[in-house]
Amino acid sequence: MKRMSASKPRRTKPRAEDELRPEYQFDYHKAKPNRFAGQLKEGSMVVVLDPEIAAYFKTPEAVNTVLKALVKALPQTGA
């Protein structure tokens, strides 16, 4: 029978190298423009869906249709 090693205990305190540094030096010469920025309409917002939710929607229009129906179903507040 194979011997199983005990799992390592999880760290509760971050190590010094896990901490954020006060400043970072970025090499902007390697930066590339966002190729998707031109596809966004003015006033749009990008939302990332969980994979199990995204599997139900094939297009952005499908997501918007469901969200619009949900908004209509919500109780109206007196503004």
Backbone as XML, in Angstrom:
<?xml version="1.0"?>
<chain id="A" units="angstrom">
  <residue number="1" name="MET">
    <atom name="N" x="0.827" y="-1.174" z="0.000"/>
    <atom name="CA" x="0.000" y="0.000" z="0.000"/>
    <atom name="C" x="0.874" y="1.240" z="0.000"/>
  </residue>
  <residue number="2" name="LYS">
    <atom name="N" x="0.428" y="2.267" z="-0.695"/>
    <atom name="CA" x="1.188" y="3.497" z="-0.799"/>
    <atom name="C" x="0.915" y="4.397" z="0.403"/>
  </residue>
  <residue number="3" name="ARG">
    <atom name="N" x="1.971" y="5.001" z="0.892"/>
    <atom name="CA" x="1.827" y="5.885" z="2.034"/>
    <atom name="C" x="1.386" y="7.264" z="1.577"/>
  </residue>
  <residue number="4" name="MET">
    <atom name="N" x="0.407" y="7.842" z="2.246"/>
    <atom name="CA" x="-0.082" y="9.172" z="1.908"/>
    <atom name="C" x="0.596" y="10.188" z="2.823"/>
  </residue>
  <residue number="5" name="SER">
    <atom name="N" x="1.136" y="11.252" z="2.226"/>
    <atom name="CA" x="1.750" y="12.278" z="3.055"/>
    <atom name="C" x="0.675" y="13.248" z="3.532"/>
  </residue>
  <residue number="6" name="ALA">
    <atom name="N" x="0.888" y="13.780" z="4.701"/>
    <atom name="CA" x="-0.065" y="14.734" z="5.257"/>
    <atom name="C" x="-0.001" y="16.025" z="4.452"/>
  </residue>
  <residue number="7" name="SER">
    <atom name="N" x="-1.145" y="16.646" z="4.253"/>
    <atom name="CA" x="-1.158" y="17.892" z="3.489"/>
    <atom name="C" x="-0.550" y="19.013" z="4.321"/>
  </residue>
  <residue number="8" name="LYS">
    <atom name="N" x="0.036" y="19.965" z="3.622"/>
    <atom name="CA" x="0.671" y="21.078" z="4.307"/>
    <atom name="C" x="-0.401" y="22.000" z="4.879"/>
  </residue>
  <residue number="9" name="PRO">
    <atom name="N" x="-0.181" y="22.532" z="6.055"/>
    <atom name="CA" x="-1.166" y="23.464" z="6.611"/>
    <atom name="C" x="-1.182" y="24.762" z="5.799"/>
  </residue>
  <residue number="10" name="ARG">
    <atom name="N" x="-2.344" y="25.381" z="5.696"/>
    <atom name="CA" x="-2.469" y="26.624" z="4.943"/>
    <atom name="C" x="-1.901" y="27.784" z="5.742"/>
  </residue>
  <residue number="11" name="ARG">
    <atom name="N" x="-1.332" y="28.725" z="5.003"/>
    <atom name="CA" x="-0.811" y="29.922" z="5.652"/>
    <atom name="C" x="-1.969" y="30.839" z="6.001"/>
  </residue>
  <residue number="12" name="THR">
    <atom name="N" x="-1.928" y="31.406" z="7.174"/>
    <atom name="CA" x="-2.955" y="32.363" z="7.544"/>
    <atom name="C" x="-2.429" y="33.784" z="7.430"/>
  </residue>
  <residue number="13" name="LYS">
    <atom name="N" x="-1.134" y="33.951" z="7.500"/>
    <atom name="CA" x="-0.511" y="35.257" z="7.427"/>
    <atom name="C" x="0.258" y="35.355" z="6.109"/>
  </residue>
  <residue number="14" name="PRO">
    <atom name="N" x="0.071" y="36.448" z="5.344"/>
    <atom name="CA" x="0.824" y="36.550" z="4.092"/>
    <atom name="C" x="2.306" y="36.763" z="4.355"/>
  </residue>
  <residue number="15" name="ARG">
    <atom name="N" x="3.122" y="36.189" z="3.496"/>
    <atom name="CA" x="4.558" y="36.390" z="3.596"/>
    <atom name="C" x="4.915" y="37.778" z="3.096"/>
  </residue>
  <residue number="16" name="ALA">
    <atom name="N" x="6.110" y="38.219" z="3.411"/>
    <atom name="CA" x="6.558" y="39.547" z="2.999"/>
    <atom name="C" x="6.549" y="39.685" z="1.484"/>
  </residue>
  <residue number="17" name="GLU">
    <atom name="N" x="6.902" y="38.627" z="0.744"/>
    <atom name="CA" x="6.942" y="38.727" z="-0.715"/>
    <atom name="C" x="5.538" y="38.729" z="-1.329"/>
  </residue>
  <residue number="18" name="ASP">
    <atom name="N" x="4.508" y="38.376" z="-0.543"/>
    <atom name="CA" x="3.133" y="38.419" z="-1.023"/>
    <atom name="C" x="2.536" y="39.823" z="-0.917"/>
  </residue>
  <residue number="19" name="GLU">
    <atom name="N" x="3.154" y="40.688" z="-0.161"/>
    <atom name="CA" x="2.647" y="42.044" z="0.039"/>
    <atom name="C" x="2.877" y="42.883" z="-1.206"/>
  </residue>
  <residue number="20" name="LEU">
    <atom name="N" x="2.007" y="43.868" z="-1.420"/>
    <atom name="CA" x="2.189" y="44.780" z="-2.539"/>
    <atom name="C" x="3.315" y="45.751" z="-2.234"/>
  </residue>
  <residue number="21" name="ARG">
    <atom name="N" x="4.092" y="46.031" z="-3.234"/>
    <atom name="CA" x="5.163" y="47.003" z="-3.083"/>
    <atom name="C" x="4.583" y="48.407" z="-3.207"/>
  </residue>
  <residue number="22" name="PRO">
    <atom name="N" x="5.249" y="49.399" z="-2.636"/>
    <atom name="CA" x="4.727" y="50.764" z="-2.744"/>
    <atom name="C" x="4.706" y="51.282" z="-4.175"/>
  </residue>
  <residue number="23" name="GLU">
    <atom name="N" x="5.590" y="50.805" z="-5.032"/>
    <atom name="CA" x="5.575" y="51.212" z="-6.428"/>
    <atom name="C" x="6.079" y="50.075" z="-7.304"/>
  </residue>
  <residue number="24" name="TYR">
    <atom name="N" x="5.629" y="50.082" z="-8.527"/>
    <atom name="CA" x="6.047" y="49.079" z="-9.496"/>
    <atom name="C" x="6.586" y="49.791" z="-10.727"/>
  </residue>
  <residue number="25" name="GLN">
    <atom name="N" x="7.534" y="49.174" z="-11.378"/>
    <atom name="CA" x="8.087" y="49.721" z="-12.609"/>
    <atom name="C" x="7.531" y="48.885" z="-13.760"/>
  </residue>
  <residue number="26" name="PHE">
    <atom name="N" x="6.695" y="49.508" z="-14.586"/>
    <atom name="CA" x="6.109" y="48.811" z="-15.720"/>
    <atom name="C" x="6.843" y="49.201" z="-16.997"/>
  </residue>
  <residue number="27" name="ASP">
    <atom name="N" x="7.021" y="48.240" z="-17.872"/>
    <atom name="CA" x="7.648" y="48.497" z="-19.158"/>
    <atom name="C" x="6.536" y="48.746" z="-20.172"/>
  </residue>
  <residue number="28" name="TYR">
    <atom name="N" x="6.191" y="50.012" z="-20.381"/>
    <atom name="CA" x="5.093" y="50.361" z="-21.266"/>
    <atom name="C" x="5.460" y="50.216" z="-22.745"/>
  </residue>
  <residue number="29" name="HIS">
    <atom name="N" x="6.705" y="49.952" z="-23.048"/>
    <atom name="CA" x="7.097" y="49.723" z="-24.433"/>
    <atom name="C" x="6.509" y="48.411" z="-24.976"/>
  </residue>
  <residue number="30" name="LYS">
    <atom name="N" x="6.194" y="47.492" z="-24.067"/>
    <atom name="CA" x="5.615" y="46.210" z="-24.476"/>
    <atom name="C" x="4.085" y="46.232" z="-24.448"/>
  </residue>
  <residue number="31" name="ALA">
    <atom name="N" x="3.491" y="47.349" z="-24.015"/>
    <atom name="CA" x="2.036" y="47.448" z="-23.903"/>
    <atom name="C" x="1.397" y="47.473" z="-25.285"/>
  </residue>
  <residue number="32" name="LYS">
    <atom name="N" x="0.222" y="46.892" z="-25.385"/>
    <atom name="CA" x="-0.528" y="46.859" z="-26.634"/>
    <atom name="C" x="-1.884" y="47.519" z="-26.404"/>
  </residue>
  <residue number="33" name="PRO">
    <atom name="N" x="-2.433" y="48.184" z="-27.412"/>
    <atom name="CA" x="-3.756" y="48.789" z="-27.239"/>
    <atom name="C" x="-4.823" y="47.705" z="-27.098"/>
  </residue>
  <residue number="34" name="ASN">
    <atom name="N" x="-5.903" y="48.059" z="-26.414"/>
    <atom name="CA" x="-7.012" y="47.130" z="-26.231"/>
    <atom name="C" x="-7.745" y="46.971" z="-27.552"/>
  </residue>
  <residue number="35" name="ARG">
    <atom name="N" x="-7.663" y="45.812" z="-28.162"/>
    <atom name="CA" x="-8.271" y="45.595" z="-29.478"/>
    <atom name="C" x="-9.794" y="45.523" z="-29.407"/>
  </residue>
  <residue number="36" name="PHE">
    <atom name="N" x="-10.350" y="45.391" z="-28.218"/>
    <atom name="CA" x="-11.802" y="45.304" z="-28.073"/>
    <atom name="C" x="-12.432" y="46.646" z="-27.715"/>
  </residue>
  <residue number="37" name="ALA">
    <atom name="N" x="-11.633" y="47.661" z="-27.429"/>
    <atom name="CA" x="-12.160" y="48.947" z="-26.983"/>
    <atom name="C" x="-13.071" y="49.579" z="-28.017"/>
  </residue>
  <residue number="38" name="GLY">
    <atom name="N" x="-12.798" y="49.430" z="-29.284"/>
    <atom name="CA" x="-13.623" y="50.017" z="-30.337"/>
    <atom name="C" x="-14.996" y="49.382" z="-30.454"/>
  </residue>
  <residue number="39" name="GLN">
    <atom name="N" x="-15.181" y="48.199" z="-29.903"/>
    <atom name="CA" x="-16.458" y="47.500" z="-30.000"/>
    <atom name="C" x="-17.464" y="47.985" z="-28.968"/>
  </residue>
  <residue number="40" name="LEU">
    <atom name="N" x="-17.003" y="48.684" z="-27.938"/>
    <atom name="CA" x="-17.900" y="49.147" z="-26.882"/>
    <atom name="C" x="-18.654" y="50.384" z="-27.334"/>
  </residue>
  <residue number="41" name="LYS">
    <atom name="N" x="-19.929" y="50.429" z="-27.043"/>
    <atom name="CA" x="-20.741" y="51.596" z="-27.334"/>
    <atom name="C" x="-20.561" y="52.601" z="-26.203"/>
  </residue>
  <residue number="42" name="GLU">
    <atom name="N" x="-20.794" y="53.872" z="-26.499"/>
    <atom name="CA" x="-20.693" y="54.914" z="-25.485"/>
    <atom name="C" x="-21.670" y="54.626" z="-24.353"/>
  </residue>
  <residue number="43" name="GLY">
    <atom name="N" x="-21.204" y="54.685" z="-23.127"/>
    <atom name="CA" x="-22.053" y="54.437" z="-21.965"/>
    <atom name="C" x="-22.221" y="52.965" z="-21.631"/>
  </residue>
  <residue number="44" name="SER">
    <atom name="N" x="-21.542" y="52.087" z="-22.328"/>
    <atom name="CA" x="-21.640" y="50.652" z="-22.057"/>
    <atom name="C" x="-20.833" y="50.289" z="-20.818"/>
  </residue>
  <residue number="45" name="MET">
    <atom name="N" x="-21.180" y="49.153" z="-20.238"/>
    <atom name="CA" x="-20.442" y="48.633" z="-19.103"/>
    <atom name="C" x="-20.127" y="47.167" z="-19.390"/>
  </residue>
  <residue number="46" name="VAL">
    <atom name="N" x="-18.923" y="46.767" z="-19.099"/>
    <atom name="CA" x="-18.524" y="45.383" z="-19.302"/>
    <atom name="C" x="-18.734" y="44.624" z="-17.997"/>
  </residue>
  <residue number="47" name="VAL">
    <atom name="N" x="-19.417" y="43.490" z="-18.078"/>
    <atom name="CA" x="-19.671" y="42.646" z="-16.916"/>
    <atom name="C" x="-19.196" y="41.238" z="-17.256"/>
  </residue>
  <residue number="48" name="VAL">
    <atom name="N" x="-18.460" y="40.623" z="-16.356"/>
    <atom name="CA" x="-17.969" y="39.266" z="-16.575"/>
    <atom name="C" x="-18.925" y="38.293" z="-15.895"/>
  </residue>
  <residue number="49" name="LEU">
    <atom name="N" x="-19.452" y="37.373" z="-16.690"/>
    <atom name="CA" x="-20.378" y="36.367" z="-16.161"/>
    <atom name="C" x="-19.610" y="35.132" z="-15.718"/>
  </residue>
  <residue number="50" name="ASP">
    <atom name="N" x="-20.113" y="34.472" z="-14.698"/>
    <atom name="CA" x="-19.538" y="33.190" z="-14.297"/>
    <atom name="C" x="-19.728" y="32.200" z="-15.437"/>
  </residue>
  <residue number="51" name="PRO">
    <atom name="N" x="-18.795" y="31.264" z="-15.606"/>
    <atom name="CA" x="-18.892" y="30.329" z="-16.737"/>
    <atom name="C" x="-20.209" y="29.553" z="-16.791"/>
  </residue>
  <residue number="52" name="GLU">
    <atom name="N" x="-20.735" y="29.148" z="-15.638"/>
    <atom name="CA" x="-21.982" y="28.369" z="-15.663"/>
    <atom name="C" x="-23.168" y="29.238" z="-16.084"/>
  </residue>
  <residue number="53" name="ILE">
    <atom name="N" x="-23.111" y="30.540" z="-15.852"/>
    <atom name="CA" x="-24.162" y="31.448" z="-16.316"/>
    <atom name="C" x="-23.952" y="31.762" z="-17.793"/>
  </residue>
  <residue number="54" name="ALA">
    <atom name="N" x="-22.724" y="32.039" z="-18.193"/>
    <atom name="CA" x="-22.418" y="32.380" z="-19.579"/>
    <atom name="C" x="-22.786" y="31.244" z="-20.537"/>
  </residue>
  <residue number="55" name="ALA">
    <atom name="N" x="-22.810" y="30.009" z="-20.060"/>
    <atom name="CA" x="-23.145" y="28.872" z="-20.919"/>
    <atom name="C" x="-24.580" y="28.962" z="-21.444"/>
  </residue>
  <residue number="56" name="TYR">
    <atom name="N" x="-25.455" y="29.701" z="-20.743"/>
    <atom name="CA" x="-26.847" y="29.825" z="-21.167"/>
    <atom name="C" x="-27.049" y="30.900" z="-22.232"/>
  </residue>
  <residue number="57" name="PHE">
    <atom name="N" x="-26.090" y="31.806" z="-22.387"/>
    <atom name="CA" x="-26.258" y="32.935" z="-23.295"/>
    <atom name="C" x="-25.259" y="32.849" z="-24.439"/>
  </residue>
  <residue number="58" name="LYS">
    <atom name="N" x="-25.755" y="32.956" z="-25.657"/>
    <atom name="CA" x="-24.882" y="32.871" z="-26.826"/>
    <atom name="C" x="-24.503" y="34.246" z="-27.365"/>
  </residue>
  <residue number="59" name="THR">
    <atom name="N" x="-25.314" y="35.272" z="-27.058"/>
    <atom name="CA" x="-25.044" y="36.614" z="-27.575"/>
    <atom name="C" x="-25.262" y="37.655" z="-26.480"/>
  </residue>
  <residue number="60" name="PRO">
    <atom name="N" x="-24.672" y="38.836" z="-26.623"/>
    <atom name="CA" x="-24.935" y="39.919" z="-25.668"/>
    <atom name="C" x="-26.414" y="40.327" z="-25.675"/>
  </residue>
  <residue number="61" name="GLU">
    <atom name="N" x="-27.068" y="40.224" z="-26.829"/>
    <atom name="CA" x="-28.480" y="40.578" z="-26.919"/>
    <atom name="C" x="-29.335" y="39.663" z="-26.040"/>
  </residue>
  <residue number="62" name="ALA">
    <atom name="N" x="-28.968" y="38.392" z="-25.964"/>
    <atom name="CA" x="-29.712" y="37.444" z="-25.128"/>
    <atom name="C" x="-29.597" y="37.835" z="-23.652"/>
  </residue>
  <residue number="63" name="VAL">
    <atom name="N" x="-28.423" y="38.240" z="-23.243"/>
    <atom name="CA" x="-28.227" y="38.673" z="-21.854"/>
    <atom name="C" x="-29.060" y="39.921" z="-21.582"/>
  </residue>
  <residue number="64" name="ASN">
    <atom name="N" x="-29.017" y="40.888" z="-22.501"/>
    <atom name="CA" x="-29.778" y="42.122" z="-22.318"/>
    <atom name="C" x="-31.276" y="41.868" z="-22.266"/>
  </residue>
  <residue number="65" name="THR">
    <atom name="N" x="-31.777" y="40.948" z="-23.077"/>
    <atom name="CA" x="-33.205" y="40.622" z="-23.089"/>
    <atom name="C" x="-33.644" y="40.097" z="-21.726"/>
  </residue>
  <residue number="66" name="VAL">
    <atom name="N" x="-32.874" y="39.195" z="-21.160"/>
    <atom name="CA" x="-33.220" y="38.620" z="-19.857"/>
    <atom name="C" x="-33.136" y="39.679" z="-18.759"/>
  </residue>
  <residue number="67" name="LEU">
    <atom name="N" x="-32.099" y="40.511" z="-18.806"/>
    <atom name="CA" x="-31.958" y="41.545" z="-17.778"/>
    <atom name="C" x="-33.068" y="42.589" z="-17.874"/>
  </residue>
  <residue number="68" name="LYS">
    <atom name="N" x="-33.470" y="42.955" z="-19.079"/>
    <atom name="CA" x="-34.574" y="43.909" z="-19.244"/>
    <atom name="C" x="-35.873" y="43.330" z="-18.693"/>
  </residue>
  <residue number="69" name="ALA">
    <atom name="N" x="-36.116" y="42.047" z="-18.918"/>
    <atom name="CA" x="-37.318" y="41.399" z="-18.386"/>
    <atom name="C" x="-37.270" y="41.374" z="-16.857"/>
  </residue>
  <residue number="70" name="LEU">
    <atom name="N" x="-36.104" y="41.143" z="-16.310"/>
    <atom name="CA" x="-35.951" y="41.135" z="-14.852"/>
    <atom name="C" x="-36.221" y="42.517" z="-14.272"/>
  </residue>
  <residue number="71" name="VAL">
    <atom name="N" x="-35.715" y="43.553" z="-14.923"/>
    <atom name="CA" x="-35.930" y="44.918" z="-14.446"/>
    <atom name="C" x="-37.417" y="45.264" z="-14.475"/>
  </residue>
  <residue number="72" name="LYS">
    <atom name="N" x="-38.127" y="44.850" z="-15.527"/>
    <atom name="CA" x="-39.568" y="45.110" z="-15.605"/>
    <atom name="C" x="-40.329" y="44.396" z="-14.491"/>
  </residue>
  <residue number="73" name="ALA">
    <atom name="N" x="-39.854" y="43.228" z="-14.074"/>
    <atom name="CA" x="-40.520" y="42.439" z="-13.049"/>
    <atom name="C" x="-40.263" y="42.968" z="-11.641"/>
  </residue>
  <residue number="74" name="LEU">
    <atom name="N" x="-39.219" y="43.776" z="-11.481"/>
    <atom name="CA" x="-38.906" y="44.320" z="-10.154"/>
    <atom name="C" x="-39.961" y="45.351" z="-9.734"/>
  </residue>
  <residue number="75" name="PRO">
    <atom name="N" x="-40.236" y="45.427" z="-8.434"/>
    <atom name="CA" x="-41.181" y="46.448" z="-7.984"/>
    <atom name="C" x="-40.632" y="47.853" z="-8.242"/>
  </residue>
  <residue number="76" name="GLN">
    <atom name="N" x="-41.509" y="48.751" z="-8.661"/>
    <atom name="CA" x="-41.115" y="50.128" z="-8.948"/>
    <atom name="C" x="-40.993" y="50.907" z="-7.638"/>
  </residue>
  <residue number="77" name="THR">
    <atom name="N" x="-39.954" y="51.697" z="-7.544"/>
    <atom name="CA" x="-39.763" y="52.535" z="-6.368"/>
    <atom name="C" x="-40.182" y="53.959" z="-6.720"/>
  </residue>
  <residue number="78" name="GLY">
    <atom name="N" x="-40.763" y="54.648" z="-5.779"/>
    <atom name="CA" x="-41.184" y="56.022" z="-6.017"/>
    <atom name="C" x="-40.000" y="56.957" z="-5.992"/>
  </residue>
  <residue number="79" name="ALA">
    <atom name="N" x="-39.627" y="57.473" z="-7.144"/>
    <atom name="CA" x="-38.462" y="58.355" z="-7.218"/>
    <atom name="C" x="-38.857" y="59.794" z="-7.239"/>
  </residue>
</chain>
